[in-house]
Amino acid sequence: MLADLRDAMRQLRKAPGLTTTALITLALGIGATTAIFTLVHQVMLKSLPVTKPGELWRIGDKDRCCNWGGFTQGDDGDFALFSFEAYQYFRAHTPEFSDLAALQAGNSNLGVRRAGSPAPVDTRNGEYVSGNFFRTLGVQPWIGRLLTDEDDREGAPPVAVMSYRIWQDKYGSDPSVVGSAYQINGCLFTVIGVAPRGFFGAKLAGWGMPDFWLPLTAEILITGRDGKKPRLKTPQSNFLDLLGRVRPGTDAKALEAKLKVELSNWLASHVPDMDPGEKQLWQQQTLHLVPGDAGVTQLRSQYQEGLKLLLIAAGCVLLVACGNLANLMLVRGLKDRAQTSIRVALGASRQRIVSRSLVECVTLATIGGALGIFVAYAGTRLILHLTIENPRSYIPISAAPSVPVLLFTLGISVVTGIVFGIAPAWVTSHADPAEALRGANRTVGGGGSWEQKSLVIAQGAVSLVLLSAAALLGQSLRNLQHQNFGFEMQGRYLASINPSLGNYKLEQMEPLFRQFEDRLRQMPGVRMVTSVLYAPMSGDSWNHGIRVEGRPEPPPREDTGSGFTRVTPNFFDTIGAKIVLGRPITEEDTASTRHVAVINEAFAKKFFKDQNPIGQHFGPNRIRYSAMYEVVGVVRDMRYMTWGFKEPVRPMYFVPQAQIAQFDDAAFASGESASHFLYNIVIWAPEDPPGMEERVRKALASVDPDLVLYDV
């Protein structure tokens, strides 16, 4: 074998042109495949860095964010999010779990500042977790201690656990952080410990990893400070993912069946609290138990189909490269056929000839694979930058090759060498000694062998498939580029803020945003300014079931959902959206006037069909609220909540920031209050003046120096 290896290196040095071409081809082919596998491994195959991840099971098989109100979930009744009360019920009635933990679905925006520090508020991701969260996962602290059940009692001293990444990057691994007081959303917390290095929580999600973990009961403290009803006190506020560690010998199917009965029993205890529609559906609600070794894998659900397609495409590219290299090696093998015939004549076995040829090809492929690691790193970085990375949030997916990725690269390199080396090895091993004596094999025929022709045909077929797929993708991208979004983007700037992290009350919101907008309008080049709860194309909006005045309660499974957002006057003009009927929201829509709404065309078609929607009344979720809003305008459909140009535009309505609706339901009243803390300011500067980002930051800081501003 060593002799074959030395001979292979000698042969490669003798043909530098062929070797260079082959190495570049292999580096690109293997590198592309390895780049995709790096992402597949981290997003789809990697387990949580915890103790015995195979013992973890998740209750619920859907990835939902971030709060689902009510005692039923979806048309299929498949529960995936749970209320705090339901979590406590499962924990008390399911001894098959040695521990059952709860974690917030999604993150909370936290305004963090070390107590006594004059530094501006630092914006961080937070996650509410049960006191047994770290114990359930089997995680040990890096320094200090982690949360316990005692920390998760109402009235316990407010404490928090800091992530290792923030402790290292923000605080320079300062051990004095542990035991220090921090202001988090205006409340004083003590940091009791730092999570271990490499631990980022129990979910992989696009909105980023937690920087701080807070006990579930801290939600009562922080939410109550804002005057809202805590979700922990609302039985139908489902905002928790449940992850448990099962005892040895537990049968998953039997446990799932028991959990379904427990869910039914818990729902039955709340039948008097249910709405009429929920009373018809609660007995159909169900749940599923799924492996939790990877935690709550929101990114897996989001990207797994795309990654599979990319891996197949990269594999096809590698096959084309193999065919190309096989042809090159075949040509060289035919040129050297006379030498091979002489070896056979001197007694070399066919197995020896094949072994020599394959060692050369595998050696070449292994060197190409080593170079491909650098290509894979660059390719993975590019893909992460274009798709997953978010400047606001850290996602623990690294382009650096891990041990499984390196083993994959080695394996695919060896397989590649065998694939493109098998044809040349087979041809050269069939050399005829008699031909060598006549010198017939000293030149290569011009017509080409059938092996070469077969390889060319195979290359062409695979290349045609790839080119067709690329053409379809290009057409889709062109369609996306030229589609009509229903609003204008040229000259528009978006400032993302979070006033809920400040010390503001609900009644301060309208005058605060008036100050922001007035100050921004004074900037040179700015024509219009408006504010909005969720911005266009952000992928976010609140969702309500719609009830129309004068109509009965809709059937239980009828889709009555509509998106909702809150805006200030001039919103539609600022973003370039066209009002097709009626009027927009204006300065005349104040707290003392009737409550109004502008709906989109999809809303009008769905709920009013052939009727004139102007003057009609509707409300959210309950018949008793069906007269809450009067329709005063219809706006042309916009791609507001979805990026998919093939997906239909969803119904949506817009209501004024100045108007506060009154609800007799505490959960609705809390949501109404929260919706007035708008997250976005849209600035229209038609001439695109330079330095807008810095100027916007200074203008907003002149109104509130402590305002949490994410980006512009």
Secondary structure, DSSP 4 states (H G I P E B T S, - for coil): -HHHHHHHHHHHHH-HHHHHHHHHHHHHHHHHHHHHHHHHIIIIIPPPSSS-GGGEEEE-S----S-EESS--STT-B---B-HHHHHHHHHH-TTEEEEEEEESS-EEEEEEETT--SPPEEEEEEEE-TTHHHHHT---SEE----GGGGSTTSPPEEEE-HHHHHHTTTT-GGGTT-EEEETTEEEEEEEEPPTT---SB--TT---SEEEETTHHHHHHHHTTPPPGGG-TTEE-EEEEEEEPTT--HHHHHHHHHHHHHHHHHTTGGGS-HHHHHHGGG-B--EEE-TT-B-HHHHHHHHHHHHHHHHHHHHHHHHHHHHHHHHHHHHHHTHHHHHHHHHTT--HHHHHHHHHHHHHHHHHHHHHHHHHHHHHHHHHHIIIII-BTTB------S--HHHHHHHHHHHHHHHHHHHHHHHHHHHT--HHHHHHTTTSS--TT--HHHHHHHHHHHHHHHHHHHHHHHHHHHHHHHHH---SS--TTEEEEEE-GGGSS--GGGHHHHHHHHHHHHHTSTT--EEEEESS-TTSS--EEEEEEETTSPPPPTT---EEEEEEE-TTHHHHHTPPEEEE----TT--TTSPPEEEEEHHHHHHHTTTS--TT-EEEESSGGGTTSEEEEEEE-----S---TTSPPPPEEEEETT-----SSHHHHHHHHHTTS--EEEEE-TT--TTHHHHHHHHHHHH-TT--EEE-
